[in-house]
Amino acid sequence: MALSVPLERITREARRVDVRKGVLALLRLLGTLVLGVPYVIAWCLRTLVLCATMLWVAAVAGWRDAGRPRAEGGSGS
């Protein structure tokens, strides 16, 4: 049993396929990875630094408020 390879059909379909679309899609993906991943990492780090700063400022404010002498008498707490 001989195996026949349809070279004409393969050649015709290969010429019909536009390789540039695939290359552009690959370049778009690489560009997204090269620019997007560092952006997301930097955004996460900035958010963590902001959260840590807010916690630190809250702790310092609480420490200072706890060290102040309470006012005697008066209304309220």
C-alpha positions as semicolon CSV with decimal commas, in nm:
position;residue;x (nm);y (nm);z (nm)
1;M;0,000;0,000;0,000
2;A;0,153;0,325;-0,114
3;L;0,102;0,643;0,079
4;S;0,027;0,939;-0,142
5;V;0,108;1,288;-0,020
6;P;-0,101;1,569;-0,170
7;L;0,185;1,813;-0,232
8;E;-0,020;2,049;-0,447
9;R;-0,288;2,091;-0,181
10;I;-0,030;2,135;0,095
11;T;0,156;2,397;-0,109
12;R;-0,167;2,583;-0,191
13;E;-0,277;2,597;0,174
14;A;0,070;2,694;0,293
15;R;0,073;2,990;0,055
16;R;-0,275;3,090;0,168
17;V;-0,184;3,108;0,537
18;D;-0,053;3,449;0,638
19;V;0,241;3,399;0,873
20;R;0,257;3,768;0,956
21;K;-0,062;3,746;1,164
22;G;0,093;3,479;1,383
23;V;0,416;3,675;1,420
24;L;0,223;3,991;1,513
25;A;0,020;3,797;1,769
26;L;0,341;3,656;1,916
27;L;0,499;4,002;1,932
28;R;0,186;4,139;2,098
29;L;0,201;3,861;2,356
30;L;0,570;3,921;2,424
31;G;0,509;4,295;2,453
32;T;0,231;4,234;2,702
33;L;0,454;4,007;2,908
34;V;0,753;4,241;2,896
35;L;0,551;4,549;2,991
36;G;0,257;4,403;3,181
37;V;0,430;4,175;3,428
38;P;0,663;4,444;3,572
39;Y;0,367;4,684;3,587
40;V;0,161;4,439;3,792
41;I;0,456;4,359;4,020
42;A;0,526;4,729;4,078
43;W;0,157;4,799;4,145
44;C;0,143;4,519;4,403
45;L;0,462;4,638;4,574
46;R;0,336;4,997;4,582
47;T;0,009;4,879;4,736
48;L;0,194;4,676;4,998
49;V;0,415;4,974;5,084
50;L;0,108;5,196;5,115
51;C;-0,064;4,942;5,343
52;A;0,246;4,906;5,558
53;T;0,277;5,284;5,585
54;M;-0,086;5,320;5,687
55;L;-0,047;5,050;5,953
56;W;0,270;5,213;6,085
57;V;0,108;5,557;6,107
58;A;-0,195;5,410;6,283
59;A;0,028;5,231;6,532
60;V;0,229;5,547;6,604
61;A;-0,090;5,752;6,648
62;G;-0,230;5,491;6,887
63;W;0,097;5,482;7,081
64;R;0,096;5,861;7,118
65;D;-0,271;5,869;7,217
66;A;-0,211;5,600;7,477
67;G;0,073;5,801;7,632
68;R;-0,124;6,123;7,674
69;P;-0,268;6,197;8,015
70;R;-0,645;6,178;8,028
71;A;-0,838;6,492;8,102
72;E;-1,012;6,476;8,437
73;G;-1,381;6,545;8,447
74;G;-1,564;6,709;8,163
75;S;-1,825;6,554;7,940
76;G;-1,767;6,270;7,703
77;S;-1,503;6,004;7,731
